[in-house]
Amino acid sequence: MPDFPILDGKRILLVIAGGIAAYKSLELIRRLREQGCGVRCVLSEGGARFVTPLTVAALSEDKVYHDLWSLTDESEMGHIRLSREADLVVVAPATADLLAKMATGLADDLASTTLLATDKPVLVAPAMNSLMWAHPATQTNIAVLAGRGVRRIGPNAGSLACGETGTGRMAEPAEILAAIAAVLDPLARGEGPEPLRGRRVLVTSGPTIEPIDPVRYITNRSSGRQGHAIARGLARLGAHTILVTGPTAEPDPPGTHVIRIETADQMLAACQASLPVDVAVCAAAVADWRVRNVAGQKLKKDQGEMPILELVENPDILATLSKAGPHRPGLVVGFAAETQRVLEHAQAKLARKACDWIVANNVGPGTGTFGGERNTVHLLRATAEGGLASVEDWPLLSKVSVGERLATAIADHVAGTPRAVS
Ligand SMILES: Cc1cc2nc3c(=O)[nH]c(=O)nc-3n(C[C@H](O)[C@H](O)[C@H](O)COP(=O)(O)O)c2cc1C
């Protein structure tokens, strides 16, 4: 099932230029194909030195184009048609050289000619040595391209293929995929109806980690995928979305303000600092307990006795946010991750926490919910008195679709209610 429903059936022209990061574009092709995209690739001369046309053709399941002067290619397709028969042109990796050609309008090979001839949106994922990236020439080219509406994802900071560290790493395939979906999604571009515009929402996501000593910690299996998808869904409907997240490998959802934390205490503090909000969705898997006395130094095995970890209860973020008061969000949504008697436990949680809705899901062994792509959830709504008003059973959906559907339900609910911040 697609992670980004918007990508199904879309046509991507992927230009792969000559950088080490070209190997990551192979993974990008695979992921785009998984989403149902048609992927046609142009390899620059440099690009073909890093990945072979055979691999690119096999993964994209299409012919690969690299020669401007190929009589066969020109008669079959032609570089102008190539540049127009796509919904989006993606350049990954975008080398300093190709960015310079794009900025100055050079067209001396198939990649640059195609980019000059296109009338489609263009997304670049730069990748290069950090000094090349920081060079005023590259920065000027980037500014010129941004001024012309060329979208960009990355580069990220980190260790570079040249052995140095700095800004210049190509964005990861998952990040590029999310950026592609955002460019192609009229709602994410702010071109559709935005029922949550002017609304401020808070989403928590991911696990928390609770230290034992400077090197060890207690955590859980939450991937953050569902929470991030909800934040994405809310931002897509125009909400000012604050995402408070524990450590996850998920890319930042486009258009959200991300606050990274590690412990439950930090998550609570970040949530409280974000109030007032119209809506709070607590999707994070907050550790119930933390270690009472965190060791200042690494606990050593050879110090005789086995350490006994005394646990103390963590703050209950959902219950705290649900407490009546001037800053209580108009709608508080909790999550119930259960391994058995899902609805029964979810209903009890709805009453116990005094929240308004509970999204219940089964995370038991064999369900594949933790870390997986899909989720089967039930939406429980409370009456004003805290009883059970209704239960909706949603079908098996991708986590992105659950996020979009929940965001729509939230938008319907808050329509017409006063705003937390005017
Ligand atoms: C081993 C090696 C790695 C390279 N990596 C990069 C890179 O990551 N980014 C970049 O902008 N150029 C890189 N270059 C330089 C480009 O390959 C060179 O500028 C080439 O002309 C780019 O052509 P193209 O943009 O048409 O693909 C690298 C060159 C070599 C030999």
The ligand as an SDF file (V2000), in Angstrom:
LIG
                    3D

 31 33  0  0  0  0  0  0  0  0999 V2000
   35.1160   10.7420   -7.1900 C   0  0  0  0  0  0  0  0  0  0  0  0
   34.3710   12.0080   -7.5350 C   0  0  0  0  0  0  0  0  0  0  0  0
   33.3340   12.3900   -6.7400 C   0  0  0  0  0  0  0  0  0  0  0  0
   32.6310   13.5700   -7.0260 C   0  0  0  0  0  0  0  0  0  0  0  0
   31.5800   13.9350   -6.2380 N   0  0  0  0  0  0  0  0  0  0  0  0
   30.9350   15.0690   -6.4830 C   0  0  0  0  0  0  0  0  0  0  0  0
   29.8570   15.4670   -5.6600 C   0  0  0  0  0  0  0  0  0  0  0  0
   29.4660   14.7910   -4.7160 O   0  0  0  0  0  0  0  0  0  0  0  0
   29.2180   16.6370   -5.9380 N   0  0  0  0  0  0  0  0  0  0  0  0
   29.6010   17.4290   -6.9870 C   0  0  0  0  0  0  0  0  0  0  0  0
   28.9810   18.4870   -7.1640 O   0  0  0  0  0  0  0  0  0  0  0  0
   30.5990   17.0610   -7.7940 N   0  0  0  0  0  0  0  0  0  0  0  0
   31.2730   15.9120   -7.5670 C   0  0  0  0  0  0  0  0  0  0  0  0
   32.3090   15.5400   -8.3810 N   0  0  0  0  0  0  0  0  0  0  0  0
   32.6260   16.3700   -9.5230 C   0  0  0  0  0  0  0  0  0  0  0  0
   31.6610   16.1200  -10.6510 C   0  0  0  0  0  0  0  0  0  0  0  0
   31.6000   14.7520  -10.9580 O   0  0  0  0  0  0  0  0  0  0  0  0
   32.0560   16.9510  -11.8620 C   0  0  0  0  0  0  0  0  0  0  0  0
   31.8850   18.3200  -11.5640 O   0  0  0  0  0  0  0  0  0  0  0  0
   31.2740   16.5760  -13.0970 C   0  0  0  0  0  0  0  0  0  0  0  0
   31.6830   17.4180  -14.1460 O   0  0  0  0  0  0  0  0  0  0  0  0
   29.7860   16.7230  -12.8460 C   0  0  0  0  0  0  0  0  0  0  0  0
   29.0960   16.5280  -14.0370 O   0  0  0  0  0  0  0  0  0  0  0  0
   27.5030   16.5490  -14.0900 P   0  0  0  0  0  0  0  0  0  0  0  0
   27.0510   17.6170  -13.1810 O   0  0  0  0  0  0  0  0  0  0  0  0
   27.1700   16.7950  -15.5020 O   0  0  0  0  0  0  0  0  0  0  0  0
   27.0650   15.2060  -13.6460 O   0  0  0  0  0  0  0  0  0  0  0  0
   33.0120   14.3480   -8.1260 C   0  0  0  0  0  0  0  0  0  0  0  0
   34.0590   13.9250   -8.9320 C   0  0  0  0  0  0  0  0  0  0  0  0
   34.7160   12.7670   -8.6410 C   0  0  0  0  0  0  0  0  0  0  0  0
   35.8530   12.3360   -9.5440 C   0  0  0  0  0  0  0  0  0  0  0  0
  1  2  1  0
  2  3  1  0
  2 30  2  0
  3  4  2  0
  4  5  1  0
  4 28  1  0
  5  6  2  0
  6  7  1  0
  6 13  1  0
  7  8  2  0
  7  9  1  0
  9 10  1  0
 10 11  2  0
 10 12  1  0
 12 13  2  0
 13 14  1  0
 14 15  1  0
 14 28  1  0
 15 16  1  0
 16 17  1  0
 16 18  1  0
 18 19  1  0
 18 20  1  0
 20 21  1  0
 20 22  1  0
 22 23  1  0
 23 24  1  0
 24 25  2  0
 24 26  1  0
 24 27  1  0
 28 29  2  0
 29 30  1  0
 30 31  1  0
M  END
$$$$
